[in-house]
Amino acid sequence: MPSPSQFYLLVHKFASMTIIQSWSKRNNLAQGRSILRTCIC
């Protein structure tokens, strides 16, 4: 089982990715994808 802090980080990461995805749809998709890759790596 992940600890509460690890779970929070996971939720935070997922939320950030969702925000970036919705932002990239509104703006430049290619730019948003490169930002997403940076966040994952």
N, C-alpha and C positions, 0 to 999 in steps of 0.2 A: 504493500500500500504506500502511495506517495505521501509525504508529510504535507501539512497544511501550506507551508511556504512554497513547496514544489508545485502543489496544485494551483496556488495563486499565480505563480509564474506561468504555468501552462495556460490558464484562463486568460491572463494578461497578453500572452503571445498570440493566442487565437483571436482575441479582440483586436489587437493591433493589425493582424493580417486581414481581418474582415474590413476594418476601416480603410486600409490601404487598397483593398480590392474595390470597394465602393468608390473610393477617390479616383482610382485609375479608370473606372468606367466613365466617370464624369469628365476626366481630363485625358491625357495621352495614355493609351493602353500599354504601348511598348515601354514607356517610361515607368509606369506602375509595376510592370512585370520585373524590370531590372531592380526596382526598389524591393519588391517581394523577395527576389533571389538574395539580395544583400541581407535581408532580415533572417532568412532561413539559414544561410551559411554562417 
